[in-house]
Amino acid sequence: MATPHNTAERGDYAPVCLLPGDPLRARYIAENYLDGVRQVNAVRNCLGYTGTYRGVPVSVQASGMGIPSLSIYVNELVRFYGVRRIIRPGSAGGVGRDVHIRDIVLAQGSSTDSNVAAGALGSQIHYAPLADFGLLDRAYHIACDRGLQVKVGDVFAADRFYNDDIDNGLLADYGVLAVEMESAGLYLLGARLGFEALSILSVSDMIVGEGEALTAEERASSLDDMIALSLETAIAE
């Protein structure tokens, strides 16, 4: 049962799926963390894989960049392939006062300048997309048990990567921890389609301050604490 963006057949995806944006990160997770892995999708090089992690079936599918691209893959994974739990292991730019490079941010909620949520509940309501609390709670306690530097709070899902109109200092004043481009769309769809959703983000660069940043290669392959936390959370009950 192929879709316009996926050549997988029904049953090729596990009910639990990691959804990184970067296809190279999807391949890295599959090759380094999953057992018995097989590739199930390569359309547009948005790579998808299924294997097992500690004996539990797990899939990983790249979503591309931004809410529109993510929304395509989430809709198809949930509506056509039966995925019921999606965790986004992603990178983000830190803006929070107490956020540092390589910190892990658990996105409790996601503000956005995207129109994705505009009118979702009518013209009078500005809907606030939130993570699934069960996943959030599990991820937090697993992170603490592992001694990880983890922050929990709001993130900002930007509609444009290059946008000089956004005041990052003002975001920080309102408690926003980090900026990325997908979580509001993931959480909105989680609420609309009834699946569990959580973004687990590693701070790959600091938007404020001295602008410290990881290289593209480090972002693709070295964020192992975030990946392991995402997998452990994905299979936890």
N, C-alpha and C positions, 0 to 999 in steps of 0.2 A: 504494500500500500504506500506507494511513493507520493510525496507532495511536491509542489514546485521547487522546494528548497532542500529536499531530503530524499535520498534513494533507499532509506531503510525500510524494512518490512515490519508489519505488526509483530510485536514481541522482541524486536531487536534492541529496544531501549528498556532499561530497568525502571522500576517505579521511582527510584532515587537518581537524581541527575545533578552533577556539577555543571555550571554554566559560566565558564570564563569567557571574556570577550575575545581574547587572543587565540587563534588556532594553534599557535606554537605552544602556548601554555596548556591547551587541551591535550596536545600530543605528549608534552612533557609529563603531565599527570598520568596519562594512560600508560606510558612506557615505564615510568618509575614507581608507580604506586599500585597499579591494578594487576591482578593475576588473570591468566587466560584471556588476555585482552584481544579484541578484534575490532577492526574499523568498520563502522556501519554507515558512515556518510562522508562524502568529500565534495559535495556540490558547492561551487564557488570557493573551494578550499576552506569552508567552515567545517572543520573536521569533527567527526563524532565517533566515539568509541564506547564499547561496553565490555566489562570484565567483572571481577569480584575484588572486594577489599575486605580482608579478614573474613572471607567466606560469604560476604553479603553482595548480591548483585548491585553494581553501581555503573552508571553511564556518565560520560563527560562529553559535552557538546559545546563547541565555540558558538558565540552569538554575534560576533562583530562589534562595532562601536556604536554606542548611542541607543536611545530608547526605541526608535523605529525598527532597527535591525533586531534588537533583542526581542521585541514584541512578535516578530515573525516566528522566531524559533520557539518562544514560549508557547504561543498559540498552537503551533503544530505539535510540539512535544506533549502538551496536555490534552488537546482535543483529539488528536489522531493516534498518539502512541501510548497514552495512559500514564504519563509521568505524574506523580502526585506530590513530590517533594523536590524543590529546586533550590540549590545553594549557589550563589554567585561568589566565587573566589576572585576578587579583582584588585586592581591597584587604584590608588586615590592620591590626590594632592592634599597635604595637611594644611589646615588653616586654624585649628583650635589652639588656644593659648598653651595648653599642656600636651600637645601632640608632637611627636618626633618621628623622624624617618625610621622606617621598619616597624613602627608600632602597628598593632592590629586594631582595627576599628570594627565593632559590631554595629551595623546600622539599625538602630531601633526604629527609626522613621526616616523619611526622605522628603525634604523640600525640593522644589524644582521651579524653573522658569519655563518649563515645557507646557504646552497646551494639552498634554496627554490626559490630565485629570479634569480639565476645564469642562464643565457641564456634565460630568459623569453622574452626578446626583441632582442635576438641574442647575439653572443659572444662578440661584441664590446661594449655593453651597460650595465652599472651597474644600474639597475632600483632602484629607491628610493620610496618605498611604503609610501603613505600618508593617513591620516584620511579623511573622508568626511568633508568638511569645514562647511557645514550647521549644522551637529551634533556638531562639535567642537565649533562653534560660540555659539550655543544654550547652550551647557554645560558650557562654560566659563561664560556667562552672568547669568545663573541660579545660578552657584556657587558664583559669586560675590554678587548677590542679597541675598544669604543665609549667607554671611559673612564667607565662607569657605576659608581655606588656600589652594589655588590652584596654581599650576605651569603648564605652557604650554611649550612644546618643544619636543625634540627628546628623545626617549628611545632606549635601546639596547635589542633586542630579542636574547637571548643566545641559541645556539644549545645544549650546555651542561651545566648542573647545576654546576657540579664540574669541573672547568677549571682554573688551575693556570696560563695558558698562557695569560689570559686576564688582561690587565693593567687598572684597574678601575680608577686610577688617570688620565690616558691618556683619557679615555672616558669623564671624567669630564672636562678635558682641552678643549675638542671639543664640550662642551655644552650638553652632554648627562645627563639627569636628573636621570634616574633610569634604573634598569636592571630587565627584566622578560624573558618569554620564548615563547610568542605567537604573539605579535602585528604585526610583519612583515608579518607573514603568513596570518593573518586576513586582513590586508590592501592590500596585493597582490591579495587575492581572491576577495576582494571588487572591485578592479579595473577590474579584469578579468571577474567576473560574474555579475558586474553591480548592486551591492547592497550598501547601506550606512553602513559604518563601523567606529567604534570609540572604543578606549580603554580608560577607566577611571580607574586609578590605585591608590590604597592607599599604601603609603609607610609603609610596615610592619616591615622592619629592615633596618639598615644602614650598607652598605657594607664597607664604609670608616669610619674613626673616631673610636669611642669607641664600635661600633658594637651593639648598642641598638636594641632590637627586641621584637615584640609581640609574645605571645605563639601561638601554633597551634590552640587552642580553641578561642583565641581572633581574629585570622585571619579568622576563619570560621564564627564567629557570631557577632563580635562587630564593624564591619566596616560600621556602619549604614549611615554615611554621604555619603560615596561613593555609597552605594546601592540606597539611596533615590535620589541622583543626577543622577544616571544612569536611574532610572525609570522616573524621571521628564523629562530628555532629550529624552528618548525613545518615550514618548507620545506627546512631543511638536511639533508644526507645525509652 
